[in-house]
């Protein structure tokens, strides 16, 4: 009898060990959800609180949810609905890393998309790499994000190298000869300053630059420092969030820019949000800004339906950030469907083989290492506000010339 009981305990222990191993293996490789789940869990991340740009983070979340709702209404992926779990990064490395860890370990998502600040994204990609979770960066531009060569990391936004090159082309096209740059102390800001300085020196264009704490509220000392010796003919505002707006407002109050003598260029996504007028008032009239999207330019057959759906759902037009967020979800859905699996390695392989029509063109991910590795690069358009409280959709395209809808207007 004792031998039978002992044998029974041994068999029970072996059974428990087998079950335990099977259970733990179902979440290996990046916090994948169990195969028994009736949904596929997708992570979203972006700034919903300062010092990041809440408007940007909210639009990312809204556009991602819109894509998920459409996909689910069309039958889902692999016969399952997608479910979005969105976390606030506040645009900082610390909160971004914590949010990513939560998505991986608690929410057990199979892939993640989003982010709008490079400093946060650089912390987040480390979590993606460590846990082998596919991560598509939607709106953070630092070269280092893709230059690190992590196989888990992809991007559908311009990178600093592309952006800075286009800015210098714009400066040359319009004959600006004395450039002032004010940039935030983030990876995006510092990276762009360094790239622009190198290119300006190569082309023999004079410049003066200054890097400031992104949490600064009073930019008057820096603006005066930039202009005390030479009056620039263009001021490059390489800031994000409220800082970008305050630079415009304070430069206008000082009579520095935008003026007949000194143009103002905004590099961040915040230029395309209605909040710019709430903070700056008339100061943003004549500001020039960049965007990968304008309703005045033709892109693909998906662009107009997305814009109309977004406006119907949220009662406003999307900026290019919305197109970025929407595209990340349809890319992930397509990759998971083609992979036939939610395993991370299978999704990553499928992402590398992506050839998909998005809202701004056919999306593919280059495999050559460098800043463009796993980085689909959309075109950039340079716009100008010409009326106070003007909608970004009504702004004119001023560069590049082959798609421009108007010439730059100089204040009187």
Buried (B, 14 or more C-beta within 10 A) or exposed (E): EEEEEEEEEEEEEEEEEEEEEEEEEEBEBBBBBEEEBEEBBBBBBBBBBBBBBBBBBBBBBBBBBBBBBBBBEEEBBBEBBBBBBBBBBBBBBEBBBBBBBBBBEEBBBBBBBBBBBBBBBBBBBBBBBBBBBBBBBBBBBBBBBBBBEBBBBBBBBBBBBBBBBBBBBBBEEBEBEBBBBBBBBBBBBBBBBBBBBEBBEEEEBBBBBBBBEBEBEEBEEBBEEBBEEEEBBBBBBBBBBBBBBBBBBBBBEBEBBBBEBBBBBBBBBBBBBEBBBEBBBEBBBBBBBBBBBBBBBEBBEBBEEBBEBBEEEBEBBBBBBBBBBBBBBBBBBBBBBBBEBBBBBBBBBBBBEBEBBBBBBEBEBBEEEEBBBBBBBBBBBBBBBBEEEBBBBEBBBBBBEEEBEEEBBEEE
